[in-house]
Amino acid sequence: MKKVLVGAIIALASVLIYKSCADDNKQKTVLEENSMLIQQELKNVSKLIVTEGHFVEVYNYKDSRELFGPLVTADKKALVVVNAEATIAYDLSKLTYDVDEATKTIKIIQIPEPEIKLNPDFEYYDVTADYLNPFSAKDYNNIKKTVNASLMKKVEASSLRTNAENRLVSELSRILVLTNSMGWTLVFEETPVLNMEELDLILD
């Protein structure tokens, strides 16, 4: 009887150990599959997001040079019209992250900064200059520098920047939806991101 009882206990223990190992293997397989799906989604969003816009700047350039004191000056001026194509790009191939299977966590370490590019086309009108104060390369460089700085401020304050950020949120939301559906957690700068509102906040 004792032999039968011992045999039954051994058999039951074997079944439990086997089941435990099988469950562990199954859980490990699921984790690996989920991790692979998430990493594939991260690869899918690792692309260049480009938002384009058009801006116009009208600039009056004036310069005066005193010749014999403030009573006599040599003046020059120009009306400058600038049509500029502007782009804001997020290169998500530069997105750095860490996949932690043990805690089922996706940690976004760094989101790339937006790259703003301007392609201005300068047209000069009503260009007049005194013989003693002619236009030079320095004048044209100053005009370009001033106009580019003004255009950059316009781009920063425009809906183009907002539209670019919205596209960025849209791409990252795909990762958020996938992690949530699998019971994983998306984390940015040690803070869990649980919904779209929180995702918007981390990009502000």
Secondary structure by P-SEA (a helix, b strand, c coil): caaaaaaaaaaaaaaaaaaaaaaaaaaaaaaaaaaaaaaaaaaaacbbbbbbbbbbbbbbbbbbbbcccccbbbbbbbbbbbbbbbbbbbccccccccccccccbbbbcccccbbbbbbbbbbbccccccccccccaaaaaaaaaaaaaaaaaaaaacaaaaaaaaaaaaaaaaaaaaaaaacbbbbccccccccaaaaaaaac
